[in-house]
Amino acid sequence: MKTFAFVLCGLLLCALASMGASLGAVTAIGNAPNSERVPIYFPVGAPRLTPQAQDALDETVKRAHDLRASRIVIVGYAPAGQSESERAKIASARAALVQQSLLDRGIDPHTLYVMASAARPESNSTAPAFIADRRADIVIERNRTGF
């Protein structure tokens, strides 16, 4: 199952790249008035979800349903201090884990877009940088039609 998630994540990354998607686009989405950004923080070490992250995912699913989300973008990040390829691998694993967790909670797979970034994430968080880097952001875009 993990292999499937990584392959799916890779395919989605390629599809987004071919559509011209970029982290700048995700930032613009996350800062748009019709979207909400939810950070999911990871502990040091393996990509696993803490009880707090599980609670945040449960709330995210409720918000996505309440807002009739038309798109949910997941962007995984990794801390500095490692090679770019290592950071990309860690970021992909975090994004894939969040993606699978949302799918397991009933989110429509057609609304999910997954990205991984080896770049340092922008943060509005008051968390220290070493914590802010160990995260995946979920950006919920509201249905623009209002229905």
TALIN-V130908 format. One record per backbone hydrogen bond with DSSP energy under -0.5 kcal/mol. NH is the residue of the N-H (numbers start at 1). CO is the residue of the C=O. If there is no record, write none. Layout:
NH/CO + NH/CO
//
This chain:
5/1 + 6/2 + 7/3 + 8/4 + 9/5 + 10/6 + 11/7 + 12/8 + 13/9 + 14/10 + 15/11 + 16/12 + 17/13 + 18/14 + 19/15 + 20/17 + 21/16 + 26/22 + 27/23 + 28/24 + 29/25 + 30/26 + 31/27 + 32/28 + 32/29 + 35/32 + 36/140 + 38/138 + 40/136 + 41/39 + 42/134 + 43/48 + 48/46 + 54/50 + 55/51 + 56/52 + 57/53 + 58/54 + 59/55 + 60/56 + 61/57 + 62/58 + 63/59 + 64/60 + 65/61 + 66/62 + 67/63 + 68/65 + 69/64 + 70/141 + 71/141 + 72/111 + 73/139 + 74/113 + 75/137 + 76/115 + 77/135 + 87/83 + 88/84 + 89/85 + 90/86 + 91/87 + 92/88 + 93/89 + 94/90 + 95/91 + 96/92 + 97/93 + 98/94 + 99/95 + 100/96 + 101/97 + 102/98 + 103/99 + 104/100 + 105/101 + 106/103 + 107/102 + 111/108 + 112/109 + 113/72 + 115/74 + 117/76 + 131/128 + 132/128 + 133/129 + 134/131 + 135/133 + 136/40 + 137/75 + 138/38 + 139/73 + 139/137 + 140/36 + 140/138 + 141/71 + 141/139 + 142/34 + 142/140 + 143/67 + 146/143
//
